[in-house]
Amino acid sequence: MDNQRTENVYRNVEPLLRPRSITIVGASERSGSWSERIYHNLRSYGYPGEIHLVNPRHRELYGAPCFPSVSQVAGEVDQTVVIVPARHVPAAIEEGGARGCRSAVVFSGGFSETGSPDGVDAESAMVAAAERNNTLICGPNCLGNISTRERLITLAEFGVELFKEGGLALVSQSSGLMGGIARYAHSRGIGLSYAIASGSESNVDAADYLNFLVGDESTRVVGLVLEAIRRPAAFASACERARAARKPLLVLKIGRSKGGQGAALSHTGALAGAYEAFKAFCRRYGLIEVRGFDELVDAAEVLLRSPLPTAPGVAALALSGGGRGYIHDLGEDLGITFPAPSPKVQAVLEKLIGVGAGVGNPLDLGAAGASDPAMQLNCFELMAGEPEVGLIALQGDLPRSPESAGRAEGLKKIVERAREIGKPVVFFSRASQPVSEYAAGFRDSCEAPFLQEIGRSFQAIAHVMAYRNALLRDKQIEPSQPTVFSAGESSASLCLPDRDAFAMLAREGLTVARYEICASLKVAERAGEAIGYPLALKATAPGLTHKSELGGVILGVSSPAELARDFRLLQERSARSGINEPSILLQEMVDSVLELFVAGRTDPEFGPLVLFGFGGIFVEALGRHAARLAPVDPSDAREMLAESGVDKALRRLGMAEASMREPILDAIVRMSRLIAGREEIDTIEVNPLLFRPGGKPCVAVDVVAVKRK
């Protein structure tokens, strides 16, 4: 194998997930050891291949033969499960390779994650041995995998359930979390295709596993637990294939704290940490981010047991007025649309439900509807028949015992009717409650999603609707061709001079307030007359970014006399701050109704981002902004306008017309093209970007641009 893989080359992980035999290297006589658990789990799960044990100190373990080395194993060596100290792992991989071993699951730790020279050397030697012998490595720091159809289970856990086959696949960089999610899904009656603990991903990574699962017929939904994406472009291509195959990707991100890279030089660094970039990546490629096991498994249950919604709205049928109000609140928080019933349906519902119930959407069935399965079915059919409704959520607990047979029959009729109509139905309970054996059997036979607790249920529904919307956004945005500064444009400092930064904006078509940089008062006086009063005066020097914080900005300079006074004042302040030979930037004062912020940032993992939100002092004070992978198109920019809260502010200002928004959208799109096309730029930030009414272009009055190190 080629150790220097290109971004979009995938390794075929079939040998890791479908091995013909298992050889446990480092089998231990200790009771309860990992090797003992793995051996017994493989046997109890019915793995059909040969299972070999290797330990030079024993000739028999667990009632089975034990061999002194891999080279002496009497049988095929197709996959090794390696449980030896890190320093011995390279030799184990080399020895396995000599026997034709195609894959290895390395449980051992103590490699580069330790940061020690010995650990780094051991990992390098392990990977080199694998590359020489065409051996795939899962791990290191891996605790085993599950392949249900192949009856393969190398999890080193006690009491491993007999996981059943199903459509959910898991890929987790955390082995411990993978096992927990697999168990939880099993308790919910959800079957698995594969569950993969990828560990430290020394030579096989999440992109390889995802690429395999997209092509696997038994996998319908993929759950991902990720700390980092090692090859973003390859992972993105696999995500595109998953979207084309209509296989939802549910991702739980570990380590969501903001990196704050470059915060000392600009606000943007503090806003656009690694997690911000990850969220933008999810939006671009249609991944649905979840915040925990419950969210992941809830959403997976709906996606596995229901067809996708064909319309954007949700109809909710509750059994109380309080439930109806709570669902209304959740809809606003989660972005769920509840289309109002048509007048005809409204009239029928009013006659059907009667006094004491709330007719509308959400719908309160009232006391009568709560105990009448026939009425529930009638109301369900009426709401499901509305063309804007794509999914129906109906309050209904799982029947707990045979005494609930009447209600169980009513729920089954609703499920059958939903299938006939072709729209998904999701049942939800008021609160979480134990699931009896009878209830679990009913759920599995019904093959419909039964979720617990109202808030959790509608969070899952929001995820499903978000996935539906992501499928509709089938578009490709061509990135700008990267350009590099000429020698005359660059600076010895990482921070570009103001003149170069403004010139970069102007070349991209962004409007810049008229300005002149003046080294002397005489030059400033001529510039003041040319630009016109009133003026803004700003100290400028390489590396000077936060001008206001140093007292380096004076606004509203209205005459030559004020210009002379304030020019000298800024020079004195600059000198006291240690700035040698400061220049002063003179700039026209621009009337505006709103200060905005637009910026670009190059994330080291995911590439160029564009950010947008309120500007001025509110950039970090409000902490509300929108970010997307760059470049974006106007539809992305409109989403950013709404997400940032700026759209709502414009409406409050009486500027709801689409023409008013066009200059803002244009500025966002142009900034996104700028950062996507400038591979040498780490950050470029315009704050403030002044919004003017009447459809006039937004104006950049201050810019910070920082080159990549």
GITAFEN-V197465 format. One record per pair of residues at least 4 apart in sequence whose ideal C-beta (glycine too) atoms are under 6 Angstrom apart, sorted by the first residue. I is the first residue (numbers start at 1). J is the second residue. D is the distance in Angstrom with one decimal. If there is no record, write none. Layout:
I/J/D  I/J/D
//
This chain:
1/131/5.2  1/134/5.7  3/131/4.9  5/9/4.8  7/231/5.5  7/233/3.8  7/234/4.9  8/234/5.1  8/237/5.3  10/208/5.2  10/211/4.3  11/204/5.6  11/208/4.7  13/17/5.9  13/208/5.3  13/209/5.8  13/212/4.8  14/18/5.2  15/102/3.7  15/103/4.1  15/136/5.7  16/103/4.4  16/136/5.3  16/138/5.2  17/147/4.9  17/194/5.8  18/150/5.2  19/78/4.7  19/79/3.5  20/49/5.3  20/78/4.2  21/49/4.5  21/50/4.2  21/76/4.6  21/78/4.5  22/51/5.1  22/79/5.5  23/52/4.2  23/73/5.8  23/77/5.1  23/80/4.9  24/35/5.1  24/53/5.4  24/81/4.8  25/54/4.7  25/80/5.2  25/82/4.9  25/92/5.0  26/83/3.8  26/84/4.1  27/35/4.3  27/53/4.1  27/55/4.6  27/61/5.3  28/33/3.9  28/35/5.0  34/83/5.5  34/156/3.9  35/83/5.6  37/41/5.9  37/156/4.8  38/154/5.4  38/156/5.4  39/62/5.2  41/45/5.9  41/153/5.0  41/160/5.0  42/47/4.3  42/51/5.6  45/151/5.4  45/153/4.5  46/151/4.5  47/151/5.0  47/152/5.7  50/75/4.8  52/73/4.8  52/75/6.0  53/61/5.2  53/64/6.0  53/66/4.3  54/67/5.3  54/70/5.7  55/66/5.4  56/68/4.3  58/66/4.5  59/66/5.7  60/66/5.5  61/66/4.6  67/72/4.9  67/73/4.9  68/72/5.6  70/95/4.4  70/96/5.2  70/99/5.9  71/95/5.7  73/77/5.5  77/96/5.9  77/99/4.0  77/101/4.9  78/102/5.7  79/103/4.6  80/96/4.6  80/101/5.5  80/104/4.6  81/105/4.9  81/154/5.7  82/89/5.8  82/92/5.2  82/104/5.6  82/106/4.7  83/107/4.6  84/88/4.3  84/92/6.0  86/108/5.3  86/110/3.6  86/111/5.6  86/122/4.5  87/122/5.8  89/108/5.3  89/126/5.0  90/125/3.9  90/126/4.7  90/129/4.8  93/104/5.8  93/126/5.7  93/129/4.1  93/130/5.4  93/135/6.0  94/129/4.4  96/101/3.4  97/101/5.7  97/133/2.4  97/135/5.2  101/135/5.7  103/136/4.4  104/135/5.7  104/137/5.2  105/138/4.6  105/142/5.7  105/154/5.8  106/137/5.8  106/139/3.7  106/140/4.1  108/140/5.5  109/141/4.9  110/114/5.9  110/119/5.6  111/119/4.9  111/122/5.6  111/123/3.9  111/140/5.2  112/119/5.6  112/120/4.8  112/123/4.5  113/200/6.0  114/119/3.9  127/202/5.3  127/203/5.2  130/135/4.3  130/137/5.1  130/203/5.6  136/204/5.3  137/202/5.4  137/203/5.0  138/142/5.3  139/199/3.7  140/199/5.7  140/200/5.3  141/199/4.4  141/200/4.8  142/175/5.7  142/197/5.0  142/199/3.5  143/156/5.5  143/175/3.5  143/197/5.4  144/154/3.6  144/155/4.1  144/156/5.6  145/154/5.5  145/196/5.2  146/153/5.2  146/163/5.8  146/195/4.0  147/152/4.0  147/194/5.5  148/163/5.6  148/165/4.4  148/192/5.2  149/165/5.8  155/160/5.5  155/179/6.0  157/179/5.9  161/186/5.2  163/186/5.6  163/192/5.3  164/191/4.3  165/191/5.0  166/190/5.8  166/191/1.8  166/192/5.5  167/220/3.4  167/221/6.0  167/304/5.1  168/185/5.8  168/190/5.4  168/192/5.5  168/221/5.3  168/300/5.3  169/193/4.7  169/194/4.7  169/213/4.8  169/219/4.4  169/222/4.9  170/178/5.6  170/181/5.8  170/195/4.3  170/223/4.8  171/196/4.8  171/206/5.6  171/209/4.8  171/224/5.3  172/177/5.3  172/178/3.5  172/197/5.7  172/225/3.7  173/198/5.3  173/226/5.9  173/227/5.0  174/225/5.6  175/197/3.7  177/225/5.2  178/195/5.8  178/197/4.6  181/293/5.5  182/195/4.6  184/293/5.4  184/297/5.6  185/190/4.2  185/297/5.3  188/297/5.8  189/443/5.7  189/444/4.7  193/218/4.4  193/219/4.4  196/209/5.3  198/206/5.9  201/205/4.2  201/230/5.9  204/208/5.0  205/230/4.6  206/210/6.0  207/231/5.1  207/234/4.0  207/235/4.2  207/238/5.5  210/238/4.2  211/238/4.5  213/219/4.7  213/222/5.4  214/241/4.7  214/242/4.9  214/245/5.7  221/248/5.1  221/300/5.0  221/303/5.0  221/304/5.7  222/249/5.2  223/250/4.9  223/296/5.1  224/251/4.3  225/252/4.8  226/253/6.0  227/254/4.6  227/255/5.5  229/235/4.9  231/235/6.0  232/236/5.9  232/605/5.9  232/606/5.3  236/285/5.5  239/285/3.9  242/247/4.5  242/249/5.5  243/286/4.7  248/303/5.1  248/467/5.0  249/287/4.7  250/288/5.2  250/290/5.5  250/296/5.1  250/299/5.5  251/287/4.8  251/289/5.5  252/290/5.4  252/296/5.9  253/278/5.7  256/275/4.4  258/273/3.1  258/275/6.0  259/273/3.7  259/274/4.6  260/269/5.8  260/270/4.9  260/273/5.6  261/269/5.1  262/266/6.0  262/269/3.2  262/683/5.4  263/269/4.1  263/270/4.1  265/545/5.5  265/706/4.9  266/683/5.0  266/685/4.8  266/704/4.7  267/619/4.7  267/620/5.8  268/272/5.6  268/599/4.4  268/601/5.2  268/683/4.9  268/685/4.6  271/611/6.0  271/625/5.9  272/276/4.6  272/601/4.5  272/609/5.6  272/611/5.8  276/627/5.0  277/603/3.8  277/606/4.3  277/609/5.7  280/609/5.6  280/627/4.8  280/628/5.0  280/629/4.7  281/606/4.9  282/287/4.0  282/289/5.1  284/629/4.5  286/470/3.7  288/463/4.9  288/466/5.8  288/467/5.4  290/295/3.7  290/296/4.6  291/295/5.6  294/298/5.8  294/456/5.8  298/451/5.5  298/456/5.8  298/460/3.7  299/460/4.7  299/463/4.2  300/304/5.8  301/305/5.9  301/449/4.7  302/306/5.5  302/426/5.7  302/449/4.6  302/460/5.5  302/464/5.1  305/447/5.6  305/448/5.7  305/449/4.7  306/424/3.4  306/449/5.9  307/424/5.5  308/468/5.7  309/390/3.0  309/391/4.4  309/468/5.1  310/390/5.4  311/388/5.4  311/389/5.9  311/390/3.5  312/337/5.8  313/337/4.9  313/339/4.0  313/388/4.4  313/389/4.9  313/390/5.9  314/336/5.3  314/338/5.9  314/391/5.1  315/361/5.6  315/383/3.8  315/389/4.5  315/392/4.8  316/327/4.9  316/362/3.8  316/393/4.7  317/363/5.0  317/365/6.0  317/379/6.0  317/394/4.5  318/323/3.7  318/324/4.6  318/327/6.0  318/362/5.5  318/364/5.5  318/395/5.1  319/365/5.5  319/370/4.3  319/395/4.8  321/358/5.6  321/364/5.2  324/358/5.2  324/362/4.6  324/364/4.4  326/454/5.9  327/362/4.5  330/334/5.7  330/458/4.5  331/336/4.1  331/338/5.5  334/462/3.9  336/462/5.5  338/361/4.5  338/362/6.0  339/388/4.0  340/361/5.7  341/345/4.1  341/346/4.6  341/361/5.9  345/382/5.1  349/353/5.8  349/359/4.8  350/359/5.2  353/357/4.1  353/366/5.8  356/366/5.1  357/364/4.9  357/366/3.2  358/364/3.4  365/369/2.6  365/370/6.0  368/372/5.8  369/375/4.8  369/376/6.0  373/410/2.6  377/413/5.7  377/414/5.7  380/384/5.8  380/414/5.4  383/392/6.0  384/392/5.2  384/421/5.2  384/423/5.4  391/424/5.0  392/425/4.9  393/426/4.9  393/461/5.9  394/427/5.6  395/428/5.9  396/411/5.8  396/427/4.3  397/429/4.7  398/439/3.9  398/443/5.8  398/450/5.1  399/404/3.5  399/407/5.6  399/408/4.1  399/442/5.5  400/436/4.9  400/439/5.3  401/438/5.3  404/408/5.5  408/442/5.8  415/446/5.6  415/448/4.6  418/423/6.0  418/425/4.0  426/449/5.0  427/450/4.7  428/451/4.8  428/457/3.5  429/452/5.3  431/453/5.4  432/452/4.3  432/453/4.9  435/439/4.8  435/440/5.3  442/446/5.9  443/450/5.3  451/457/4.0  451/460/5.9  477/631/5.4  477/633/5.7  479/631/5.8  479/676/4.7  480/673/4.8  480/676/5.0  480/677/3.1  482/677/5.6  482/679/4.1  483/677/5.7  484/680/5.5  485/489/3.8  485/490/4.7  489/500/5.2  491/496/5.6  491/497/5.5  491/542/5.7  493/542/4.3  493/543/4.9  494/706/5.5  494/707/5.1  495/543/4.8  495/545/6.0  495/706/5.4  496/500/4.5  496/501/4.7  496/705/4.1  497/542/5.7  498/540/4.8  498/585/5.9  499/517/5.9  501/703/4.4  501/705/3.9  502/512/5.0  502/703/5.9  505/510/4.2  505/512/5.5  505/700/5.5  506/512/5.3  508/670/5.0  508/674/4.4  509/670/5.3  510/670/5.3  510/700/5.7  511/697/4.1  511/699/5.1  512/700/5.1  513/587/5.2  513/588/5.2  513/590/5.3  513/699/5.1  513/701/4.6  514/531/5.3  514/588/4.6  515/585/5.7  515/587/4.1  516/527/3.8  516/586/5.1  517/583/5.2  517/585/5.1  518/523/4.3  518/524/3.9  518/527/5.6  518/584/5.4  519/583/5.0  521/567/5.2  524/567/5.4  524/586/5.9  527/531/6.0  527/586/4.9  528/535/5.9  528/563/5.2  531/588/5.2  533/558/5.2  534/556/5.1  534/557/6.0  534/558/4.7  534/589/4.6  535/557/4.4  535/586/5.4  536/555/5.1  536/587/4.6  536/589/5.6  537/554/4.6  537/557/5.6  537/566/5.3  537/570/5.8  537/584/5.7  538/547/5.4  538/553/5.1  538/585/4.4  539/547/5.9  539/552/3.5  539/570/5.0  539/574/4.6  539/582/5.5  540/583/5.2  540/585/4.5  541/579/4.7  541/582/5.3  545/704/4.7  547/552/3.9  547/553/5.1  548/553/4.9  550/577/5.3  551/573/5.0  554/566/4.7  557/562/4.8  557/563/5.4  557/566/5.4  558/562/5.8  562/566/5.8  563/567/5.8  567/584/5.6  570/584/5.5  571/582/5.8  574/579/4.2  574/582/3.5  590/690/5.1  590/699/4.9  592/690/3.6  592/691/5.7  592/692/5.3  593/693/5.8  594/691/4.2  595/615/4.0  595/616/3.9  595/688/3.8  596/615/4.5  596/689/4.3  596/691/5.6  597/613/5.2  597/615/3.7  597/619/5.0  597/687/4.7  598/612/5.1  598/667/5.5  598/668/5.9  598/671/4.8  598/686/5.1  598/689/5.1  599/611/4.6  599/685/4.0  600/610/5.4  600/671/5.4  600/674/5.9  600/675/2.6  600/684/4.9  601/609/4.9  601/683/5.1  602/608/5.4  602/682/5.4  603/609/5.7  608/630/4.0  608/675/4.4  608/676/4.5  609/627/5.4  609/630/5.9  610/628/5.7  610/630/4.5  610/632/6.0  610/671/5.5  610/672/3.9  611/625/5.5  611/627/4.8  612/626/5.3  612/640/4.8  612/644/5.7  612/668/5.2  613/624/5.9  613/625/3.2  613/644/4.3  614/618/4.2  614/622/5.7  615/687/4.9  615/688/3.8  615/689/5.9  616/688/5.0  617/621/5.8  618/622/4.6  619/687/5.9  624/645/5.4  625/644/5.5  626/640/3.7  626/643/4.0  626/644/4.5  628/632/5.0  628/636/5.3  630/672/3.9  630/675/5.1  630/676/4.3  631/672/4.2  631/673/4.9  631/676/4.4  632/636/3.6  632/637/5.8  632/672/4.5  634/665/5.1  637/665/4.2  637/668/4.1  637/669/5.5  639/643/6.0  640/644/6.0  641/646/5.4  641/647/4.5  642/647/4.6  650/655/4.5  651/656/4.9  655/660/4.3  659/695/4.9  661/665/5.8  663/697/5.1  663/698/4.9  667/698/4.7  673/677/5.9  680/707/5.8  680/708/5.9  682/706/4.9  682/708/4.3  683/706/4.4  684/705/4.4  685/704/4.7  686/700/4.5  686/703/5.2  687/702/6.0  689/698/5.1  689/700/5.6  690/699/4.6  691/698/5.4  692/696/4.3
//
